[in-house]
């Protein structure tokens, strides 16, 4: 497992233990670790949050985000080869600069490398 996955695993195990601390049938720390491993193996990853326009600009072509106001935006390559954001919920609308997208935004899709 990579270091990010190890951190995610430890955080998940901690959340599982905290969530079950008041339960009548408590679980053991080893069980929490096991459950965290299973969740990660099933594909769970904590959503990435973007808080700056520079963070938005660093995302690749094909990335999709959910803005703070609920808009869904897709990063697309324009005719001149430049990347811009198009609001996916409005069909293929006009490109928008990243400073017009309400932040923070949650990354909901990153294209395969």
N, C-alpha and C positions, 0 to 999 in steps of 0.2 A: 504494500500500500504506500502511496506517496504521502508526503508530509501533510498536505491539505486534507487528505482523506483521514489521516490519523487524528487531526484536530477535529474534523467533523464527527468522527467516531466517538471521541472523548466527550464532545459537547452533547451528542445524542444520548450517550450512556448517562451523562449527568442529568439531562432532561427527563429520561425515563425514570431514574431513581427519585428525582424530585416530585414527579407526577404521581408516583406510587407510594410516597412516604406516608401518607395518611390512609392508605388503603388497608382494609382488613387483612388481605392476603399480601403481605409485602414480598417483594422480590429481592433476590440476592444480587450484589454487585456483579458477579459473573454472568448472571442472567441478563442484566442491563447491557453488558458488553456484547453478549451474544445477539441480543435484539438489535443493537446498534449496527453490528456487522451485517445482519440480515437486511436491515433497511438500506444500508449503503450498497449491498450486493444487488438489491432490487432496483437500484438506480436513483435513490433519493439523493438530492444535493440541495443545500440551502440556496435559495434564489440570490443571485448577485444583484446588488443595489448600486445604481449609478447616481452620484450626487453632484457632478459637475459637467459643464458643457464639454470640457476636454475629455472626460470619461466617455461621453457619447460619441465624440469624434474618433475615439480609439477603437470603437466597435467595427467589426468587418461588414462587408456587403452581405446582405441577407439576414443580419441580426434583427430581432424583433423585441420591442420593449413595451411595457405598460407604464404610461406616465402617471404622475400623482393624481391627475384629474380623470384618469380612466381611459384616456386615448391609447389606442394601439398603433404603434409606429414601426415601419419597416425601413431598414437602411438599404437604399438602392443606388445603383450606378446610373447616372444620367447620361444624356447624349454626348456631353463633352468629356465623359470619363470620370467626372467628379461624383463623389458620394453625397447623398442627401437623404433626409427622412421623409417618407410618404406616409400619411395617416391611413392605415389599413382599414379602419372602420368606415372610412368615407369612400371606399373604392380606391381607385388610383387617382388621388387628388394631386394638387400641385406640391412640389417639393418645399420643405420647410427647413430653415436653418435650425441647428440644435438649440440655440438660445431661445427659441419660441416653444420648446417642449417643457412642460411643468416637471420639475425635479423635486424629490428623488424619483427615479424610474427603476422598475424591476425588469431585468433581462429575462424574457420568457422563451427565447430561442436563440441559439448560436449555431450557425451552419457548421457542418462537419468540416474539419481541416483538410 
